[in-house]
Every structure is written in C-alpha cells, then in structure tokens.
C-alpha cells in the first residue's frame, strides 16, 4: 500500500500536484516527524535528517530470497539489489541498516548466502537483523548461526545508539518451541522488562520485529498475541517507535506516545487487509507498477528536538 495523497491541501501547504512533483524522483512517500507521540508530515524532499547531532538508519524487510513462484521468482534478487543501490545513493550515509525479517523464503544456506552477499554492498555502518517465520523453518539454527551471535533466546537483543535504545524482538514460529507465529513468549517478555528497567522515561525507544505488535488483521495472523504486554512495558517512555514487516505494505498508527509503522517488502506486495480470501503474493500487478509497491524506510533522529522522522520510498 502506498501512502495516500488528498486532492486538497496538505498541512504543510503543498497541494496534490506540488506533492507529486516533489515526490517524482523517489516514488510516493512521506517524511513523518515523531515528537511526543504526535506525527506531522512533510514532503520527502524536505530533508530533516541533517540536524546537528542527529543520525539516520534504514529499515528494509521481507526480501524472500529464494521465492520460486511466478510472477516474482525471477525478480526478488534484482529488487533487493535495487534497494541497496537506493541506499547507497542517499545523500547522507545511514549509521546502520535494520532488516525486519523474512530475509529468505526457505531458510536454506544458499539463500542466506545470497542475502548476505547482496547486503554486504550496502554503504551502512552495520546491519542488524531479526528473523521472519521463513527464516526459522526447521529449528531456526541456520539463522542463529549466521545472525544470532550475542543475542538471547531465539535471537532477541537490544543496543543503544546516540541516546536511542533499540529492542530487536522475535515473534515468529520456531519448531520445537511452544510458540506460534505472532507470539513473543514469557521468557522474552521477562528479558524485555529487565532490559528497559534502568532507562529513564525520556529515553527514545525503537522496537523492531517481524510481525506487527499491534493487531493489524488477526484473521490473517497479522498481529502479536502478547504484543500488548510488551507495549505496556513501554508506555512510560515519552517516545516509542515500533517498526515491523510481514504484511508487505505500509501501514501507520499513532496511539498516545507510540508510533507503529510497517514496511514494504523488497520482494513482492500483498493485498490490503480483508481485500482477498487470504494473504499471499499480490497477483496481476503490471510490471511498470510493481516498484511503486516495493521499497525501503529511512528513519532520522534529531537530538535537538527529541524526535524521529520516518520516510517511506518506493523503488
């Protein structure tokens, strides 16, 4: 799903025609500024990420390398390579990249090799990962062997970067456990509670995982059963941004001090919630429109104003 534009004026005074003109070089997208849980939008061309002391990072998701069905079986590698080229063309080098899962389609060594080889070309300081359900087919050991160094449990962890605390969560099924798709589990929640206990309420929090923590469309498994328990642990913080993948389209929601954002896939789009009998690769997309449904997310931190800015762009 691409960000919508109205026929009238935007809050920043740009009409629809002006908006589309500004966006032509980058595909459809909006720059979302998050301050105290309130979002305001501006056109993509207005770069708010160059404030002194700020930083930015990129989120990509759902590469599905190894997907073997038409009409996407011959495009998933090429579109991921295009995303890397877009990252390398950004005017400001991102501090790091976050991949929110489903790196691969069948979790084979060859697929993981391909993902790693392509993303090695991204001009970012570091890459952080969380698994999708397609990455833990079997016992999940291949994913953990490659990307789980220093993590807890099935691959969860946290880190700090320039005053922002990041939580990488795992809410996908893994064979041999009592968890299902869209479940965090008691062990991870206990770890999370201890992890944030010593942080001040003013610490900006970024949570990233594969399945959305909020209930997007439970009928399709688009939500996390115990996500509310995780979010309750974060309600005391003044700024919380939750980044997910899984649904292959951009959806956003603001709830109090929390902003929820799902990313497009780099591989193929899925139907909007409830518009098809079941989720799955969207068929019948004209070749010239496919790249408008794929893309990446850029997030900028502006320390002077204590906010984050989220930008989506298509290929």
Secondary structure as UniProt FT lines:
FT   TURN            11..12
FT   HELIX           16..23
FT   TURN            24..26
FT   STRAND          31..35
FT   TURN            36..37
FT   STRAND          38..42
FT   TURN            44..45
FT   TURN            49..50
FT   TURN            52..53
FT   STRAND          55..60
FT   TURN            70..75
FT   HELIX           76..88
FT   STRAND          96..99
FT   HELIX           109..119
FT   TURN            120..121
FT   STRAND          127..129
FT   HELIX           133..136
FT   TURN            138..139
FT   HELIX           141..147
FT   TURN            149..150
FT   TURN            153..155
FT   STRAND          156..161
FT   TURN            162..163
FT   STRAND          164..168
FT   TURN            175..176
FT   TURN            181..182
FT   HELIX           186..196
FT   TURN            197..198
FT   TURN            201..202
FT   STRAND          204..208
FT   HELIX           218..220
FT   TURN            225..226
FT   HELIX           227..232
FT   TURN            233..236
FT   STRAND          240..244
FT   STRAND          251..255
FT   TURN            256..257
FT   STRAND          258..262
FT   TURN            273..274
FT   TURN            287..289
FT   HELIX           290..293
FT   STRAND          295..302
FT   TURN            303..306
FT   STRAND          307..314
//
